[in-house]
Amino acid sequence: MSTKYEPSAMPQTLLYSPLMTFYTLLAAVVIGSSLLEFNELLFPPRVTSISFWALIPVYIVALDGWFGVVAWSRNIPYTDRPLLRTMVMVLVLIWIVILALMYFASRANISLLSYLWGMVVLFVLSHFMRVIRYRITKQREPSRIQITCNILAFAAAVAYSIWSIIYPPVPDVINWVFVIIAFAILVGFRLWLKIAHIWRPEEKQY
């Protein structure tokens, strides 16, 4: 008696692939563990703490970024290609940077140096993700979003680094100014992506 071999069904879209399952679990672990670690800042919110206002935009980027990746992967056919595996590895690196930013945000009352440079790394990886998405979908995306935000983040990091070297220690009022700048860059980045419909180009109104 011969046994008929039936290959297992492949997921139709990237969203239901093992790669995205791994990404979803990683995102859940990062967000869940960070909420436990920084609960004293968030529950109840310490609105007078500089660390709170450094932490909030990172959570906005993390949560909105997760929803963005899910929306995008829902419309991408799944194929077992090295490019998709590379994309997931970049996403893993992005979430490691997000976790590091959360930690640096909790120490914002001490120094913003690592926080601001971590933001630069985040935008560099986001730009790399844009390149990978183009290679997968062949749909061009406006590069000015990542480039503009990366330039602003780099300028803020350089300015803070110079200030901390020339005029140490950095006064609290200057730390607050740079936290506000970082907040505007991070949240503005996500809002700009939504306005441009980067994740869901089929929803864009022409």
Summary of the structure (lengths in Angstrom):
residues: 206
radius of gyration: 19.6
end to end distance: 60.7
largest distance: 83.4
contacts: 590
relative contact order: 0.13
helix: 74%
strand: 1%
